Amino acid sequence: MSENEMANENGGTTNGGGAVGTLTKKNFTSDQEVRWCPGCGDYAILSTVQGFMPELGIAPDNTVFVSGIGCSGRFTYYMDTYGVHGIHGRAPALATGIATARPELSVWVITGDGDGLSIGGNHLIHALRRNVNLKILLFNNQIYGLTKGQYSPTSEEGKVTKSTPFGSVDHPFNPIALALGAEASFVARTMDNDRQHLTQVLRQAAAHRGSAFVEIYQNCNVFNDGAFDLLREKQQGTHNQIRLNDGEPIVFDEGNRCVSVGENGRLVITETASTPPEAIVAHDAKGRPSLAFALAHLSRGPNEPTCIGVFREVERPVYGEAMTAQIEHAVERLGPGSLDKLLHSGDTWSVS
């Protein structure tokens, strides 16, 4: 089938350069029945992603979604693109192979706080530190939903669940701080039910070259309902979402409160009216990493005023591109490789 035929079959068209146009949400919506618990935040995320993907102008057959185990793992079945439903925690590793071998593809990873930060923690941080050209969406509901409500790596201390009947004694991960510690080149947080904000963050992540890590607060209405109400509910969110906009002073709560520099340089929340303008922090996503890290720790969890938006966005070499350049350089110096020569080089022996 020709490129134009494939594009037309998918509902899009291609021009002479191979770019795809006239794509719609329908082109990215599979024929599979969507099955999550009624009211799950995953529905809102799926709908937003399906509605956003046509903006990229990339055909579904040049797009890959990779997921691990958990409620979020179903995501790949509902996207009418190529997809891989991998084993627990290994989605970033599988996606690294795809993005490195096929750099022309748009590769997205769907994971959760359990899948991505527990058994998959090492795979996640190495994908981020390498700066593989991946877009990683981590659905954080602070609970194990698929296995019926055990505490997860992001559950708060004291969390009472089926696996912690007397309350969790574990200190939770801060996903944003973790990604920043791995020196991810793009780190952001958004909400499942804020379509406009989620779309804007996805747009910025998609435009970024390299690993983009996006934490999405996602409500599990069965096993952890209301965990993010202070931020998700419109009336409360208006006062408690600290929206980060690059280059702008960090002011929130309808302008009544702000993030300012306190004693010993620590960031604190103060009343705007009583804070000197020069003490109000201006966000700088491309500046020093210490600012993003401090903003990640401004709250101890979503039960306090919390930052959302892009924490950090910087440019550095992309892993796949660096590896390809290295191989091309080796070929120029040494000539084409030979598998037979490789297998019979160095210390070899025969077993009879």
Secondary structure, 3 states (H helix, E strand, C coil): CCHHHHHHHCCCEECCCCCEECCCHHHHECCCCCCCCCCCHHHHHHHHHHHHHHHHCCCHHHEEEEECCCHHHHHHHHECCEEEECCCCCHHHHHHHHHHHCCCCEEEEEEEHHHHHHHCHHHHHHHHHHCCCCEEEEEECCCECCCCCECCCCCCCCCCCCCCCCCCCCCCCCHHHHHHHCCCCEEEEEECCCHHHHHHHHHHHHHCCCCEEEEEECCCCCCCCCCCHHHHCHHHHHHHEEEECCCCECEECCCCEEEEECHHHCEEEEEHHHCCHHHECECCCCCCHHHHHHHHCCCCCCCCCEEEEEEEECCCCCHHHHHHHHHHHHHHHHCCCCHHHHHCCCCCCCCC
